[in-house]
């Protein structure tokens, strides 16, 4: 079950005040690719005013999330995506398995040794959006929707296991653990998700998977 925490942080700027809220989620997927409620995480996010949504994962390399919880390393290499109210992908992000520190998710997330190199498997992305309701999706990097919509079918490169490999075929076994921070303008809401966020999404049995590009997870 996902754990949820909300923090409010004020950012004081010359002549004005701006505030953001951070929502922290953690959980465990039971499978990377079985097209069920247990192979992805979804959450609705409603903004009362336009602003910036930032997504940051910690499950692969570990770190300290916005709720102050220490996240251990060892989880799978994730994909994150943001969808609008019609279920259309606004943008998604995976690490493309790049070397630390060239990817924006690390730090604050840590890195993991694969073969002879430390790699950043966690991701971060910011979106400037209008007021409205959006859906955040997190899944295994090698399991993603084919058509850019929050629906089936998905393209599956996982082989049914949580695993991360480099371009020289050095592989490590991952767990299904994940951790995600969602930061949004003050007044935004993220209802406590039901089983993996499916309750009340209005997009049916939606699932999202992340593309890994040259690496497989």
C-alpha positions as a Python dict, from the first residue, in 0.01 Angstrom:
ca = {
    (1, 'X'): (0, 0, 0),
    (2, 'X'): (123, 345, -79),
    (3, 'X'): (212, 576, 207),
    (4, 'X'): (121, 942, 171),
    (5, 'X'): (250, 1260, 326),
    (6, 'X'): (193, 1626, 248),
    (7, 'X'): (427, 1913, 325),
    (8, 'X'): (377, 2286, 267),
    (9, 'X'): (681, 2498, 186),
    (10, 'X'): (675, 2875, 123),
    (11, 'X'): (920, 3021, -126),
    (12, 'X'): (968, 3393, -62),
    (13, 'X'): (1061, 3601, -367),
    (14, 'X'): (1127, 3976, -386),
    (15, 'X'): (793, 4155, -375),
    (16, 'X'): (583, 3839, -378),
    (17, 'X'): (523, 3506, -208),
    (18, 'X'): (489, 3173, -380),
    (19, 'X'): (407, 2844, -210),
    (20, 'X'): (424, 2483, -311),
    (21, 'X'): (299, 2156, -168),
    (22, 'X'): (484, 1825, -181),
    (23, 'X'): (306, 1489, -181),
    (24, 'X'): (524, 1185, -108),
    (25, 'X'): (426, 832, -207),
    (26, 'X'): (602, 498, -163),
    (27, 'X'): (498, 144, -248),
    (28, 'X'): (587, -186, -410),
    (29, 'X'): (478, -326, -746),
    (30, 'X'): (421, -701, -756),
    (31, 'X'): (498, -732, -1127),
    (32, 'X'): (646, -506, -1397),
    (33, 'X'): (419, -620, -1679),
    (34, 'X'): (104, -816, -1598),
    (35, 'X'): (-156, -551, -1697),
    (36, 'X'): (-322, -559, -1356),
    (37, 'X'): (-373, -314, -1072),
    (38, 'X'): (-37, -416, -926),
    (39, 'X'): (206, -318, -1203),
    (40, 'X'): (184, 61, -1194),
    (41, 'X'): (101, 361, -976),
    (42, 'X'): (-149, 632, -1070),
    (43, 'X'): (-257, 944, -883),
    (44, 'X'): (-490, 1232, -967),
    (45, 'X'): (-353, 1583, -914),
    (46, 'X'): (-584, 1886, -917),
    (47, 'X'): (-444, 2240, -945),
    (48, 'X'): (-668, 2530, -845),
    (49, 'X'): (-427, 2771, -1016),
    (50, 'X'): (-182, 2724, -1297),
    (51, 'X'): (181, 2660, -1210),
    (52, 'X'): (460, 2405, -1210),
    (53, 'X'): (427, 2034, -1133),
    (54, 'X'): (755, 1861, -1050),
    (55, 'X'): (796, 1484, -1027),
    (56, 'X'): (1100, 1323, -861),
    (57, 'X'): (1164, 953, -800),
    (58, 'X'): (1393, 792, -540),
    (59, 'X'): (1327, 418, -560),
    (60, 'X'): (1623, 316, -776),
    (61, 'X'): (1911, 501, -613),
    (62, 'X'): (1753, 596, -282),
    (63, 'X'): (1761, 929, -99),
    (64, 'X'): (1554, 1143, 137),
    (65, 'X'): (1211, 1239, 5),
    (66, 'X'): (1008, 1554, 70),
    (67, 'X'): (842, 1394, 373),
    (68, 'X'): (1184, 1340, 533),
    (69, 'X'): (1175, 962, 489),
    (70, 'X'): (1500, 786, 396),
    (71, 'X'): (1435, 574, 86),
    (72, 'X'): (1671, 275, 38),
    (73, 'X'): (1821, 201, -301),
    (74, 'X'): (1746, -119, -491),
    (75, 'X'): (1408, -55, -653),
    (76, 'X'): (1337, -65, -1027),
    (77, 'X'): (1436, 197, -1282),
    (78, 'X'): (1110, 393, -1327),
    (79, 'X'): (921, 583, -1590),
    (80, 'X'): (713, 886, -1493),
    (81, 'X'): (447, 1053, -1707),
    (82, 'X'): (191, 1332, -1673),
    (83, 'X'): (-146, 1303, -1850),
    (84, 'X'): (-421, 1558, -1900),
    (85, 'X'): (-789, 1504, -1814),
    (86, 'X'): (-849, 1319, -2143),
    (87, 'X'): (-574, 1066, -2067),
    (88, 'X'): (-336, 1216, -2326),
    (89, 'X'): (34, 1220, -2243),
    (90, 'X'): (168, 1571, -2182),
    (91, 'X'): (523, 1440, -2139),
    (92, 'X'): (707, 1148, -1988),
    (93, 'X'): (1057, 1087, -1867),
    (94, 'X'): (1299, 805, -1818),
    (95, 'X'): (1670, 823, -1758),
    (96, 'X'): (1774, 650, -2083),
    (97, 'X'): (2024, 493, -1845),
    (98, 'X'): (2269, 778, -1846),
    (99, 'X'): (2585, 808, -1644),
    (100, 'X'): (2581, 1003, -1317),
    (101, 'X'): (2574, 1300, -1276),
    (102, 'X'): (2446, 1393, -1621),
    (103, 'X'): (2080, 1320, -1549),
    (104, 'X'): (1860, 1564, -1360),
    (105, 'X'): (1710, 1310, -1117),
    (106, 'X'): (2043, 1246, -944),
    (107, 'X'): (2096, 1417, -708),
    (108, 'X'): (1881, 1434, -499),
    (109, 'X'): (1844, 1059, -569),
    (110, 'X'): (2153, 842, -546),
    (111, 'X'): (2323, 616, -799),
    (112, 'X'): (2366, 239, -826),
    (113, 'X'): (2664, 33, -943),
    (114, 'X'): (2585, -164, -1261),
    (115, 'X'): (2885, -340, -1407),
    (116, 'X'): (3179, -107, -1342),
    (117, 'X'): (2986, 222, -1350),
    (118, 'X'): (2758, 416, -1119),
    (119, 'X'): (2431, 494, -1295),
    (120, 'X'): (2139, 724, -1230),
    (121, 'X'): (1813, 533, -1265),
    (122, 'X'): (1585, 790, -1101),
    (123, 'X'): (1414, 1068, -1290),
    (124, 'X'): (1284, 1422, -1242),
    (125, 'X'): (1075, 1643, -1466),
    (126, 'X'): (885, 1971, -1433),
    (127, 'X'): (570, 2071, -1622),
    (128, 'X'): (420, 2421, -1654),
    (129, 'X'): (45, 2365, -1673),
    (130, 'X'): (-288, 2545, -1635),
    (131, 'X'): (-538, 2487, -1355),
    (132, 'X'): (-712, 2153, -1389),
    (133, 'X'): (-688, 1783, -1308),
    (134, 'X'): (-396, 1571, -1422),
    (135, 'X'): (-291, 1210, -1380),
    (136, 'X'): (59, 1105, -1274),
    (137, 'X'): (177, 760, -1373),
    (138, 'X'): (481, 564, -1256),
    (139, 'X'): (578, 223, -1391),
    (140, 'X'): (873, 8, -1485),
    (141, 'X'): (1099, 171, -1743),
    (142, 'X'): (1049, -98, -2003),
    (143, 'X'): (670, -113, -1984),
    (144, 'X'): (488, 177, -2149),
    (145, 'X'): (181, 265, -2358),
    (146, 'X'): (226, 242, -2730),
    (147, 'X'): (0, 528, -2840),
    (148, 'X'): (76, 806, -2590),
    (149, 'X'): (-260, 756, -2420),
    (150, 'X'): (-328, 630, -2069),
    (151, 'X'): (-471, 301, -2191),
    (152, 'X'): (-380, -38, -2333),
    (153, 'X'): (-199, -182, -2522),
    (154, 'X'): (143, -144, -2365),
    (155, 'X'): (482, -223, -2511),
    (156, 'X'): (659, -470, -2282),
    (157, 'X'): (1035, -518, -2275),
    (158, 'X'): (1062, -636, -1913),
    (159, 'X'): (1070, -1012, -1965),
    (160, 'X'): (851, -1034, -1656),
    (161, 'X'): (1127, -943, -1411),
    (162, 'X'): (1257, -632, -1237),
    (163, 'X'): (1608, -605, -1377),
    (164, 'X'): (1839, -327, -1493),
    (165, 'X'): (2115, -386, -1748),
    (166, 'X'): (2379, -163, -1901),
    (167, 'X'): (2484, -161, -2267),
    (168, 'X'): (2748, -428, -2197),
    (169, 'X'): (2481, -672, -2070),
    (170, 'X'): (2582, -632, -1706),
    (171, 'X'): (2258, -676, -1510),
    (172, 'X'): (2137, -632, -1155),
    (173, 'X'): (1813, -763, -1008),
    (174, 'X'): (1577, -494, -877),
    (175, 'X'): (1287, -509, -634),
    (176, 'X'): (943, -371, -708),
    (177, 'X'): (993, -81, -464),
    (178, 'X'): (931, 276, -576),
    (179, 'X'): (916, 625, -425),
    (180, 'X'): (775, 942, -582),
    (181, 'X'): (746, 1308, -479),
    (182, 'X'): (487, 1529, -651),
    (183, 'X'): (538, 1903, -595),
    (184, 'X'): (267, 2144, -709),
    (185, 'X'): (130, 2495, -636),
    (186, 'X'): (-24, 2560, -295),
    (187, 'X'): (-387, 2450, -279),
    (188, 'X'): (-337, 2152, -508),
    (189, 'X'): (-486, 1821, -403),
    (190, 'X'): (-383, 1460, -453),
    (191, 'X'): (-648, 1233, -299),
    (192, 'X'): (-514, 930, -117),
    (193, 'X'): (-508, 673, -397),
    (194, 'X'): (-706, 353, -377),
    (195, 'X'): (-533, 33, -491),
    (196, 'X'): (-252, 180, -698),
    (197, 'X'): (-448, 495, -772),
    (198, 'X'): (-730, 353, -982),
    (199, 'X'): (-1019, 482, -773),
    (200, 'X'): (-1195, 777, -935),
    (201, 'X'): (-947, 839, -1214),
    (202, 'X'): (-1210, 835, -1486),
    (203, 'X'): (-974, 676, -1735),
    (204, 'X'): (-1073, 313, -1683),
    (205, 'X'): (-811, 45, -1639),
    (206, 'X'): (-530, 279, -1727),
    (207, 'X'): (-171, 168, -1710),
    (208, 'X'): (153, 342, -1793),
    (209, 'X'): (495, 211, -1866),
    (210, 'X'): (820, 387, -1913),
    (211, 'X'): (1041, 364, -2214),
    (212, 'X'): (1400, 288, -2144),
    (213, 'X'): (1549, 352, -2488),
    (214, 'X'): (1887, 181, -2520),
    (215, 'X'): (1862, 1, -2186),
    (216, 'X'): (1621, -256, -2068),
    (217, 'X'): (1481, -284, -1717),
}
